[in-house]
Amino acid sequence: MTQIAEPSAAMASPTGGAVVGHWIGGRLVPGTSGRRGPVYNPATGQLAREVDFASTAEVDAAVAAAKAAFPAWRATSLSKRTDILFRIRNLVEANRRELAAILTAEHGKVPSDALGEIARGLENLEFACGVPSLLKGGFSEQVSGGIDVYQIRQPLGVVAGITPFNFPAMVPMWMFANAIACGNTFVLKPSEKDPSASLFMAELLRQAGVPDGVFNVIQGDKVAVDRILEHPDIAAVSFVGSTPIARYIYETGTRNGKRVQALGGAKNHMVLLPDADLDMAADAAVSAAYGSSGERCMAISVVVAVGDVADPFIEAVKARLPKIKVGPGTDPEAQMGPLITRQHLERVASFLDRSREQGAEVVCDGRDHPLHRESDGFFLGVSLIDRVTPDMDSYRNEIFGPVLEVVRVKTYDEAVRLVNENPYGNGTAIFTRDGGAARQFQFEAQAGMVGINVPIPVPVAYYSFGGWKGSLFGDLHMYGPEGLQFYTKAKVVTARWPDPGTSKVDLGFPRTR
Ligand code: NAD
């Protein structure tokens, strides 16, 4: 287990003290709106600092800085941009422990998990370092006499990213790595619940040589988001968060003429067939359900147990639960930290009573954990609910906490129907030894990311990430090749050079033959 330093020293410089401000035009800018929100240390329950909430004028200042930086940045050579991206990658790598400490202090995730988040973010920076080859267009010589056609991809201009609390470093990297690699300038609106990582990254980007105004951070709430959605100088918006807000972002942004990709919530089902390797499946379900306290959009929240596998599976999971060490990130033994806020903790816990009242069996209740009862931190132990049915509230909602539900079904077809009828379609997984069944599942599962004996199938950075149905509004998935497509627009050039004697007046529609 990795031990990390107390984050206060690391955070003192980037945040500039007790109030987290904005980053505009290459420097830290304190907020002036007079509106602020609380930032807690979830492991102690204490107010750790405050964060400024931007006014529309402050959003406008960030967009103006990004707009002013765009012409020079898009004209910066690919090799120079790549050089800077390499340096960002190396600085994030070199400072990963400090960044992890900030994540632990404000999000609550344990250091090993925080370092895992940063490692997955680094993959996106590494992918973006390949931008010279990734942006290569096509060229067709001699489409007609003396005429060539070629396609280039050009940046959009100022683009914005609005990000959730659960990955304060990785999700911004999903967005800004490709966005700036393609020559756009960027305005980030991080979650107000854990805002400091954004400023730490801004400082690293500055050190890497990113010119002033290319990367900006605006802290805030709905006021800032709404200004981003209506701002005439913002060409595109990437969003990751809950489904109701994702739908709102998509509808409002597109109505205002912007390109939008809006990733929403999830309810990821793991289908467990009777022939699966039970130990492997139980290890996977426990890791994927309770890692990061279940606050992952790719967490497994429902196991659909087919046939007679449910009883031995429940036993296998029960045997693993007492070994999970819940605790603050400062405890090197801790595997699972607190939830993000007390309000969220209470919402998650409320599903336990409701599922019991509605007929489910609460096999393990996270409220029995001593830290839940004794600590001021937002701790909840692990919960396991058996005999859940699709009409129950706990099944119908995204819980986003350390709660694993088991639905018992008789057949594979019933299991697939549950996956496909669910309004979310982020990820799903099947556990089996039967290659034919796995292939059939891959063919018919209505979800954007499928795992075969892999519980959290988050694609590597050279593929793209995205769900179906209520888990994504928009056409293009995030990062990887589709991310590059999102942050660029195509231009096709048809070119001919003066060739004496071949020119004549012709009012007909141009033909190639
Ligand atoms: P959230 O939707 O509450 O907030 C996301 C962002 O939207 C934040 O920056 C927040 O400030 C802003 N926001 C919140 N309410 C708003 C409003 N009314 N108007 C305008 N902006 C608003 O999400 P969260 O609680 O921060 O994150 C957890 C959610 O994100 C879960 O639903 C999770 O599944 C989802 N998520 C999805 C993915 C994915 O890739 N699909 C990844 C991570 C998280």
Boltz pocket constraint, residues with backbone or C-beta under 6 A from the ligand:
constraints:
  - pocket:
      binder: B
      contacts: [[A, 162], [A, 163], [A, 164], [A, 165], [A, 166], [A, 167], [A, 189], [A, 190], [A, 191], [A, 192], [A, 220], [A, 221], [A, 222], [A, 225], [A, 226], [A, 240], [A, 241], [A, 242], [A, 243], [A, 245], [A, 246], [A, 263], [A, 264], [A, 265], [A, 266], [A, 296], [A, 297], [A, 398], [A, 400], [A, 426], [A, 467], [A, 471]]
      max_distance: 6.0
